[in-house]
Amino acid sequence: MRRDSRLSGVLHVLLHMAEHDGPVTSDMLAKAMGTNPVVVRRIMAGLRDDGYVRSEKGHGGGWVLARDLAAITLRDVYEALGRPALLAMGHRTEQPGCLVEQAVNAALDTAFRDAEALLLARLGDVTLARLSADFQVRLAARSRSRRTEIAHAHR
């Protein structure tokens, strides 16, 4: 089964947008996501409808963040994407006649609901500001590492 990577892709481009001064075109975002600009516009429309981004038309236009990164959680973005399936597992048969399979389905339903509730709660705890801060730490560490490599090369 193919994985749905829209949440990961959208989070990726939202953080790129946060690092960019001014509007970012659908073409630029499509390159970052490795997809078509039409796909980006379709995805961003859901985020725009929920007030997380806005589009600016005309020359120099594009997509911009409409809220502070601290005000947007991963769950917010997930919901703006239309709440795609979180779990790829399911029942062998939805309406089984076998009592054994009914018992199996009941147990799995409980486990799936619990897992989904936990995942949604965790997504609600993480803001884009937290992801951006993590990116900044990684960027600084890479810069320090490169300076060290250059210093060693010149000895």
Beta strands, then each sheet from edge to edge (+ up, - down):
strand 1: 53-56
strand 2: 62-65
sheet 1: 1+ 2-
end
